[in-house]
């Protein structure tokens, strides 16, 4: 019988909880005028850089060929700076619910692009995982709708407080 790694499950839950809270917290900070969107992006990038640097102190160093440094630099710009900058600017222009819905759609796009370009199979397990994530984003979106039933009463998901 397999043993369950609760440490791994806890880490995954924590990472997903932080990821899910990212949009509403960013919007609150931006709307409150506490800090500008670009300053939030800078803090996130510098914070990640510091964490990776600390972790690297405990890892065996690896030699990176000079020709790969330009590729890594381009990947860093696209994957971190452009992605996070666009996300924070977008959150500033829309609601956290819309940002969550868009963010939740990213695994769907990754699955579709992997199937198209890498010929990865689309399995029922992948579809179920994406549906579970989408349902989590749909509940807050449905709460924004004023009346969601034929009788005019508020839908169960809209009455959650």
N, C-alpha and C positions, 0 to 999 in steps of 0.2 A: 504494500500500500504506500502511495506517495505521501510525503509529509508536505504540509502547506507552509510556504515561506511567508509568514505574517509580516516580516520586515520588508519584503519586496512589495506586498500588497499595501502596506502602510505608506511606503515611499510613492507608489503609483497614485494612491488616493490623495496624498498631500500635493503632488505635482498637478493633478487634475483639479483639485480644489483651488489652488493658486491660479491656475490657468483660467478657471471659470470666473474667479473674482476679478481678474485683470481688467475687464471692460468697465464694470460698474465703479470700481475704485478709481480707475483712470479718469472716468467722466466726472466723478465727484471732485477730484482734485482739480481738474481743468475748469469746471464750472465755478468752483469756489474761488478761483483766481489765486490759489496757493502757489502754483508753479505753472510755467508755460508748457505746452505740449513737447516742444523740442528739448526742454530741460528734463522732462520725464524720460524721453528717449536717451538722452545723454547719461542720466543716472542709471538707467537699466543696462546700457552698454558698458559703462565703467564698472558697475557692480558685477556683471557677468565676467568681465575681464579680470577683476580682482579675485573672484572665486576660482576661475580657471588657473590663475597664476598660483594661488595657494595650493590647489590640488596638484599642480605640476611640480611643486617642491617635493612631493612624496612619490613621484613617479620617475621611472628610469627615462632619461632624456633620449630623444630620437633625432637622428640626423634627417633634415629635410633638404632635398636637393634644391639648389638655387632656382632651377627652372620651374619648380612647383610652388615657389613663394608667390609668384604673380597670380597663379590660379587660386591659391588660398586667399590672397588679398581680394580678388574679384568675388570669390564666394562669400567672404566676410561682408563685403559691401552689399551684395544682393541679399544674403540670408539674414543679416543682422541689421545693418544700418537702414537700408531701403525698406525692408519688411517692417521693422519696428517703427521707423519714422512714419511710414504710410499708415500703419495701424493707429498710432496715437493721433495723428492729424485727422484720420477718419473718425475716430471716437469723438474728437472735438466737434465734428460737423454733424454727427448723428446721435442716436440714442444708444445706450449700452445694450439694449435688446437687439437692435439691428446689428450692432457690432458682433454680438454673440452668435447671431444666426449666420452671419458671413463667416466668422471664425469656425463655426461648427461645420460649415460646408467644405472646409479645406480637406479633411480626410476623404470626402466623396470625390473631389477633384483629383486627389492623389491616386485613388483607386482607379478612376477612369483613365487617367494619363498612363498609369503603370500597365493597365490592360492594353491600351492602344500602342504604346511605344515599347514596352518590355514584354508584352504578351503574357502578363501575369493573369492567372485565372481569377474571375470574380466569383467568390464562393459565398455560400449562404451565411457562413460565420462572419465574413466581412460586411455583408449587407446588414446583418443583425446588429453588429457593432455600430455601424453608421446610423442605423435607425434608432438605436438607444441614445446615441449622442444627439441626434436631431430632436428626439422627443424631449430631451432635457432642455433644449433651446426653445422648443415650441410652447412649453408651459408659460414662461414669462411673456412670450409674444401674445399668447391667447389671453393673458390677463389684461392686456391693453385694450382688447375689444370690449365695448360697453355692453352689448347684449348679444349673447351667443346661442340662444335657444329660440325655438319657434314660439313658445308661450310668452317670451319677453323676459323670462327670469334670467338671472345671471348664471353663466356656465359654472360648473364646479371648480374649474381652474381659475376662473376670474374672481371667485369669492375667497381664495386663499389670501391670508394676510401675513 
